């Protein structure tokens, strides 16, 4: 309370100083005009003495009226200022007439002009206040509509003071930001629901298999050793599927772009590609799929070791969708200050309407979602490439294979 009182006192003091300065400047200008039109210096000095109480009265009037005008409506404030200016002028005229500086006849004529000025000032204040009040009401109505949840509401162009126009622009920009934020939140919520649905689906199959096998063993359905080993092998495959899914999901969640950018470890591109190819060779040989590598002199280029995971995921995806006796090609080359890498397969390709979704977690072109893998490989690849400052894209024509291209800063 004490701090607020001090603040109000400081505000009143600032207003008094400003009004005093303006009134004093006006008084000096008046005296200057008097000298310019030929008034006798003694009359100018006498006029200056008369202006001193006028200045004091003006300051007192504005200081007294300030708290009232500050709490009043815009229309009332503008009309009050116009009325105060006219009344102060009339009072000054009365004082000058009493001091015989101005004749009764001249005072009457000037008083009539002051009355006219009062009316004109009040009319102008009323008209100006009406436009400003309409602008404020429009701002308030828009803010109220936004608060009720209609983020399409906008103030638009205002025919009002610059401050109100700036406020309108700020309110409209805030509405746009709120709308974009809400859209992002809805998109994230939709992705979260899809992610949970996909995880539940991918967990259900291996867990169901494990439950069926363990129940069969527990109930004594399986007793001979060969069948038991076959059941155990099936359990191992289900466990492996769960491990891959959990590991990929954990890595996807833990990936931190800032941490990747801060890494200083580097590896030669040839080593990265060779290691990834070696990992998928057994799977490729089992399907009779050939792996062809063409680095075009870029093998010595340095890159992040994390690129190996990207290449491995792309190769596994390519081998998985390439028919027997097909070929998967890994190509790389330098382009200015960038390193370009691509993985091309001879598979069934990707439908045009599915291309925008290939990097979504758990998305698969297979409607039954029965293909191998966790469904996170391409999502992980995209996250890593973007964290390294690059971009990845998919291109495909049905029945002519798919091509995944990576561009990274060299």
C-alpha positions as CSV (number, residue, x, y, z in Angstrom):
1,X,0.0,0.0,0.0
2,X,2.8,2.4,0.9
3,X,4.6,1.6,-2.4
4,X,1.4,2.3,-4.4
5,X,0.9,5.6,-2.6
6,X,4.4,6.6,-3.4
7,X,3.9,5.6,-7.0
8,X,0.7,7.7,-7.3
9,X,2.5,10.6,-5.7
10,X,5.4,10.4,-8.1
11,X,2.9,10.3,-11.0
12,X,1.1,13.4,-9.8
13,X,4.4,15.2,-9.5
14,X,5.4,14.3,-13.0
15,X,2.0,15.5,-14.3
16,X,2.4,18.8,-12.4
17,X,5.9,19.3,-13.8
18,X,4.8,18.6,-17.4
19,X,1.8,20.9,-17.2
20,X,3.9,23.6,-15.5
21,X,6.5,23.4,-18.3
22,X,3.9,23.6,-21.0
23,X,2.0,26.4,-19.4
24,X,5.3,28.4,-18.8
25,X,6.2,27.9,-22.5
26,X,2.8,29.1,-23.5
27,X,3.2,32.2,-21.3
28,X,6.6,33.0,-22.7
29,X,5.2,32.7,-26.2
30,X,2.4,35.0,-25.3
31,X,4.8,37.6,-24.0
32,X,6.9,37.3,-27.1
33,X,3.9,37.9,-29.3
34,X,3.0,40.9,-27.2
35,X,6.5,42.4,-27.8
36,X,6.3,41.5,-31.5
37,X,3.0,43.4,-32.0
38,X,4.3,46.5,-30.3
39,X,3.1,46.3,-26.7
40,X,4.9,48.6,-24.3
41,X,7.5,46.7,-22.1
42,X,5.7,47.8,-19.0
43,X,2.4,46.3,-20.3
44,X,4.3,43.1,-21.2
45,X,5.7,42.9,-17.7
46,X,2.3,43.5,-16.2
47,X,0.9,40.8,-18.4
48,X,3.6,38.5,-17.3
49,X,2.6,39.0,-13.6
50,X,-1.0,38.3,-14.5
51,X,0.0,35.1,-16.2
52,X,1.7,33.7,-13.1
53,X,-1.6,33.0,-11.3
54,X,-3.1,31.7,-14.6
55,X,-0.2,29.2,-14.8
56,X,-0.8,28.2,-11.2
57,X,-4.5,27.8,-11.8
58,X,-3.9,25.6,-14.9
59,X,-1.5,23.3,-13.0
60,X,-3.9,23.0,-10.1
61,X,-6.8,22.3,-12.4
62,X,-4.9,19.5,-14.3
63,X,-3.5,17.9,-11.1
64,X,-7.0,17.8,-9.6
65,X,-8.7,16.6,-12.8
66,X,-6.0,14.0,-13.6
67,X,-7.3,11.2,-11.3
68,X,-10.8,11.8,-12.3
69,X,-10.0,11.8,-16.0
70,X,-7.7,8.7,-15.6
71,X,-10.7,6.7,-14.3
72,X,-13.2,8.1,-16.8
73,X,-14.2,6.7,-20.1
74,X,-12.4,7.8,-23.2
75,X,-15.3,10.0,-24.3
76,X,-15.6,11.7,-20.9
77,X,-11.8,12.2,-20.7
78,X,-11.6,13.9,-24.1
79,X,-14.7,16.1,-23.4
80,X,-13.2,17.0,-19.9
81,X,-9.9,18.1,-21.4
82,X,-11.7,20.2,-24.0
83,X,-13.9,21.8,-21.3
84,X,-10.9,22.5,-19.0
85,X,-9.0,24.2,-21.8
86,X,-11.9,26.4,-22.6
87,X,-12.8,27.2,-19.0
88,X,-9.2,28.1,-18.2
89,X,-9.2,30.5,-21.2
90,X,-12.4,32.1,-20.0
91,X,-11.1,32.5,-16.5
92,X,-7.9,34.1,-17.8
93,X,-10.1,36.5,-19.8
94,X,-12.1,37.4,-16.7
95,X,-8.9,38.2,-14.8
96,X,-7.5,40.3,-17.6
97,X,-10.8,42.2,-17.8
98,X,-10.8,42.8,-14.1
99,X,-7.3,44.2,-14.3
100,X,-8.4,46.6,-17.1
101,X,-5.9,45.1,-19.5
102,X,-8.8,44.2,-21.9
103,X,-11.8,46.5,-22.4
104,X,-15.3,45.3,-21.6
105,X,-16.2,45.4,-25.3
106,X,-13.2,43.4,-26.4
107,X,-13.7,41.0,-23.6
108,X,-17.3,40.4,-24.6
109,X,-16.2,39.6,-28.2
110,X,-13.4,37.3,-27.0
111,X,-15.8,35.6,-24.6
112,X,-18.2,34.8,-27.5
113,X,-15.3,33.3,-29.4
114,X,-14.3,31.2,-26.3
115,X,-17.9,29.9,-26.0
116,X,-17.7,29.0,-29.7
117,X,-14.4,27.3,-29.1
118,X,-15.8,25.4,-26.2
119,X,-18.7,24.1,-28.3
120,X,-16.3,23.3,-31.2
121,X,-13.9,21.6,-28.8
122,X,-16.7,19.6,-27.1
123,X,-18.0,18.5,-30.6
124,X,-14.6,17.5,-31.8
125,X,-13.9,15.6,-28.6
126,X,-17.2,13.8,-28.8
127,X,-16.6,12.8,-32.4
128,X,-13.0,11.6,-31.7
129,X,-14.1,9.8,-28.6
130,X,-16.8,8.0,-30.5
131,X,-14.3,6.5,-33.0
132,X,-11.8,5.6,-30.3
133,X,-14.6,4.1,-28.1
134,X,-15.8,2.0,-31.1
135,X,-12.2,0.8,-31.6
136,X,-11.9,-0.2,-27.9
137,X,-15.2,-2.0,-28.0
138,X,-14.2,-3.9,-31.1
139,X,-10.9,-4.9,-29.3
140,X,-12.8,-6.0,-26.3
141,X,-15.4,-8.0,-28.3
142,X,-12.6,-9.8,-30.2
143,X,-10.7,-10.6,-27.0
144,X,-13.9,-11.9,-25.4
145,X,-14.6,-14.1,-28.5
146,X,-11.0,-15.4,-28.4
147,X,-11.5,-16.1,-24.7
148,X,-14.6,-18.2,-25.5
149,X,-12.5,-20.4,-27.7
150,X,-13.2,-19.0,-31.2
151,X,-9.6,-18.6,-32.4
152,X,-10.8,-17.4,-35.9
153,X,-11.8,-14.0,-34.4
154,X,-9.7,-11.1,-35.6
155,X,-9.8,-7.4,-35.0
156,X,-8.6,-6.4,-38.5
157,X,-7.9,-2.8,-39.6
158,X,-8.9,-0.1,-37.2
159,X,-9.5,3.6,-37.9
160,X,-8.2,4.7,-34.6
161,X,-5.1,6.0,-32.7
162,X,-1.8,4.4,-33.5
163,X,-1.7,2.8,-30.0
164,X,-5.0,1.1,-30.6
165,X,-3.9,0.0,-34.0
166,X,-0.8,-1.5,-32.5
167,X,-2.8,-3.2,-29.9
168,X,-5.1,-4.7,-32.6
169,X,-2.2,-6.0,-34.5
170,X,-0.7,-7.6,-31.3
171,X,-4.1,-9.2,-30.5
172,X,-4.4,-10.6,-34.0
173,X,-0.9,-11.9,-34.0
174,X,-1.5,-13.5,-30.6
175,X,-4.6,-15.2,-32.0
176,X,-2.6,-16.6,-34.9
177,X,0.0,-17.9,-32.5
178,X,-2.7,-19.4,-30.3
179,X,-4.3,-21.1,-33.3
180,X,-1.0,-22.5,-34.5
181,X,-0.1,-23.7,-31.0
182,X,-3.5,-25.4,-30.7
183,X,-3.1,-27.0,-34.1
184,X,0.3,-28.3,-33.0
185,X,-1.1,-29.7,-29.8
186,X,-3.9,-31.4,-31.6
187,X,-1.5,-32.9,-34.1
188,X,0.8,-34.1,-31.3
189,X,-2.2,-35.6,-29.5
190,X,-3.3,-37.4,-32.6
191,X,0.3,-38.7,-33.1
192,X,0.4,-39.8,-29.5
193,X,-2.8,-41.8,-29.9
194,X,-1.5,-43.3,-33.1
195,X,1.7,-44.2,-31.4
196,X,0.0,-45.9,-28.5
197,X,-2.2,-47.8,-30.9
198,X,0.7,-48.9,-33.0
199,X,2.8,-50.0,-29.9
200,X,-0.2,-51.9,-28.6
201,X,-0.6,-53.7,-31.9
202,X,3.1,-54.5,-32.3
203,X,3.3,-55.8,-28.7
204,X,0.2,-58.0,-29.0
205,X,1.6,-60.4,-31.6
206,X,4.8,-61.5,-29.9
207,X,3.2,-61.5,-26.5
208,X,0.3,-63.6,-27.8
209,X,2.8,-66.0,-29.3
210,X,4.7,-66.3,-26.1
211,X,1.5,-66.8,-24.1
212,X,0.3,-69.6,-26.4
213,X,3.6,-71.4,-26.4
214,X,4.1,-71.2,-22.6
215,X,0.6,-72.4,-22.0
216,X,1.1,-75.3,-24.3
217,X,4.3,-76.3,-22.5
218,X,2.7,-75.8,-19.1
219,X,-0.3,-77.9,-20.0
220,X,1.8,-80.7,-21.3
221,X,0.6,-80.4,-24.8
222,X,4.2,-80.6,-26.0
223,X,6.3,-83.5,-24.6
224,X,8.6,-84.7,-27.4
225,X,12.0,-82.9,-27.5
226,X,11.9,-81.8,-31.2
227,X,8.6,-80.1,-30.9
228,X,9.7,-78.5,-27.6
229,X,12.8,-77.1,-29.3
230,X,10.6,-75.7,-32.1
231,X,8.4,-74.1,-29.6
232,X,11.4,-72.6,-27.7
233,X,12.7,-71.3,-31.0
234,X,9.4,-69.6,-31.6
235,X,9.6,-68.1,-28.1
236,X,13.1,-66.8,-28.9
237,X,11.9,-65.1,-32.1
238,X,9.0,-63.4,-30.1
239,X,11.5,-62.2,-27.5
240,X,13.8,-60.9,-30.2
241,X,11.0,-59.0,-31.7
242,X,10.1,-57.4,-28.4
243,X,13.8,-56.5,-27.7
244,X,14.1,-54.8,-31.1
245,X,10.9,-52.9,-30.6
246,X,11.8,-51.8,-27.1
247,X,15.4,-50.8,-28.1
248,X,14.2,-48.8,-31.1
249,X,11.5,-47.1,-29.1
250,X,13.9,-46.2,-26.3
251,X,16.4,-44.8,-28.8
252,X,13.8,-42.8,-30.6
253,X,12.7,-41.2,-27.4
254,X,16.2,-40.6,-26.1
255,X,17.6,-39.0,-29.3
256,X,18.7,-35.5,-28.5
257,X,19.5,-33.2,-31.4
258,X,21.6,-31.0,-29.2
259,X,23.7,-33.9,-27.9
260,X,24.2,-35.2,-31.4
261,X,25.4,-31.8,-32.7
262,X,27.8,-31.6,-29.8
263,X,29.5,-34.9,-30.6
264,X,33.0,-34.6,-31.9
265,X,33.7,-38.3,-32.9
266,X,34.1,-38.8,-36.6
267,X,34.3,-41.9,-38.9
268,X,35.1,-42.4,-42.5
269,X,32.1,-42.9,-44.8
270,X,33.6,-46.1,-46.2
271,X,33.9,-47.6,-42.7
272,X,30.3,-46.6,-41.9
273,X,28.9,-48.1,-45.1
274,X,31.1,-51.3,-44.9
275,X,29.9,-52.0,-41.3
276,X,26.3,-51.5,-42.2
277,X,26.6,-53.7,-45.3
278,X,28.3,-56.5,-43.2
279,X,25.4,-56.4,-40.8
280,X,22.7,-57.1,-43.5
281,X,24.8,-59.5,-45.6
282,X,23.4,-62.7,-44.0
283,X,19.8,-61.5,-44.5
284,X,20.5,-60.5,-48.1
285,X,22.2,-63.8,-48.9
286,X,19.3,-65.7,-47.5
287,X,17.0,-63.9,-50.0
288,X,19.6,-64.0,-52.8
289,X,19.7,-60.2,-52.9
290,X,22.8,-58.5,-54.1
291,X,24.4,-55.5,-52.3
292,X,26.2,-53.0,-54.6
293,X,28.3,-50.1,-53.2
294,X,29.5,-47.1,-55.2
295,X,31.1,-44.3,-53.1
296,X,32.5,-42.4,-56.1
297,X,35.6,-41.2,-54.3
298,X,33.7,-40.0,-51.2
299,X,34.8,-42.9,-49.0
300,X,37.3,-40.8,-47.1
301,X,34.7,-38.2,-46.2
302,X,34.3,-37.8,-42.5
303,X,30.8,-38.2,-40.9
304,X,29.2,-38.9,-37.6
305,X,29.3,-42.6,-36.5
306,X,25.6,-42.4,-36.0
307,X,25.2,-42.4,-39.8
308,X,25.9,-46.1,-39.6
309,X,22.5,-46.6,-37.9
310,X,20.8,-44.6,-40.6
311,X,22.4,-46.6,-43.4
312,X,21.7,-49.9,-41.6
313,X,18.1,-49.1,-41.2
314,X,17.7,-48.1,-44.9
315,X,19.5,-51.3,-46.0
316,X,17.4,-53.5,-43.8
317,X,14.3,-51.8,-45.1
318,X,15.5,-52.2,-48.7
319,X,16.5,-55.9,-48.4
320,X,13.2,-56.6,-46.7
321,X,11.2,-55.2,-49.7
322,X,13.5,-56.5,-52.5
323,X,12.5,-59.8,-54.2
324,X,14.9,-62.7,-54.7
325,X,17.7,-62.0,-57.2
326,X,17.1,-58.3,-56.8
327,X,19.7,-55.7,-56.1
328,X,20.1,-53.0,-53.4
329,X,22.5,-50.2,-54.3
330,X,24.3,-47.8,-52.0
331,X,25.6,-44.7,-53.7
332,X,27.5,-41.7,-52.4
333,X,29.2,-38.6,-53.8
334,X,30.2,-35.1,-52.8
335,X,28.2,-32.1,-54.0
336,X,29.9,-28.9,-53.1
337,X,30.0,-28.7,-49.4
338,X,27.5,-31.5,-48.9
339,X,27.7,-35.3,-48.8
340,X,24.9,-37.1,-50.7
341,X,24.0,-40.7,-49.9
342,X,21.3,-42.9,-51.4
343,X,19.9,-46.4,-51.0
344,X,18.0,-47.8,-54.0
345,X,16.1,-51.1,-54.1
346,X,14.3,-53.2,-56.8
347,X,11.2,-53.8,-54.6
348,X,7.5,-53.3,-55.1
349,X,7.9,-49.6,-54.5
350,X,5.7,-47.2,-52.5
351,X,2.4,-45.8,-53.5
352,X,2.4,-42.0,-54.1
353,X,-0.2,-41.4,-51.4
354,X,2.0,-43.3,-48.9
355,X,5.2,-41.5,-49.5
356,X,4.5,-38.6,-47.0
357,X,4.0,-41.2,-44.2
358,X,7.0,-43.5,-44.6
359,X,8.9,-41.7,-41.8
360,X,6.1,-41.8,-39.3
361,X,6.8,-44.1,-36.3
362,X,5.2,-47.5,-36.7
363,X,3.8,-46.8,-40.1
364,X,4.0,-49.6,-42.6
365,X,2.6,-49.8,-46.1
366,X,1.5,-53.4,-45.3
367,X,-2.2,-53.0,-44.1
368,X,-1.9,-56.1,-42.0
369,X,1.3,-54.8,-40.3
370,X,2.8,-58.2,-40.6
371,X,6.2,-57.3,-42.0
372,X,9.3,-57.7,-39.9
373,X,11.0,-55.0,-37.9
374,X,9.9,-52.6,-35.2
375,X,8.3,-50.0,-37.5
376,X,10.7,-47.4,-36.2
377,X,13.7,-47.8,-38.5
378,X,12.8,-45.0,-40.9
379,X,11.6,-42.7,-38.1
380,X,14.9,-43.2,-36.3
381,X,16.8,-42.5,-39.6
382,X,15.0,-39.3,-40.2
383,X,15.5,-38.1,-36.6
384,X,19.2,-38.8,-36.7
385,X,19.7,-37.2,-40.1
386,X,17.9,-34.0,-39.1
387,X,19.9,-33.8,-35.9
388,X,23.0,-33.9,-38.0
389,X,21.8,-30.9,-39.9
390,X,20.7,-32.8,-43.0
391,X,17.5,-34.0,-44.6
392,X,16.2,-37.3,-45.9
393,X,13.6,-38.0,-48.5
394,X,11.9,-40.9,-50.2
395,X,11.2,-41.3,-53.9
396,X,9.4,-44.2,-55.5
397,X,7.4,-45.5,-58.4
398,X,5.1,-48.5,-58.0
399,X,6.8,-51.8,-59.1
400,X,10.1,-49.9,-59.8
401,X,11.5,-49.8,-56.3
402,X,12.2,-47.1,-53.8
403,X,15.1,-44.7,-53.3
404,X,16.0,-43.0,-50.0
405,X,18.3,-40.0,-50.4
406,X,20.3,-38.3,-47.6
407,X,22.0,-34.9,-47.8
408,X,24.4,-34.0,-45.0
409,X,26.8,-31.1,-44.5
410,X,30.3,-32.3,-45.5
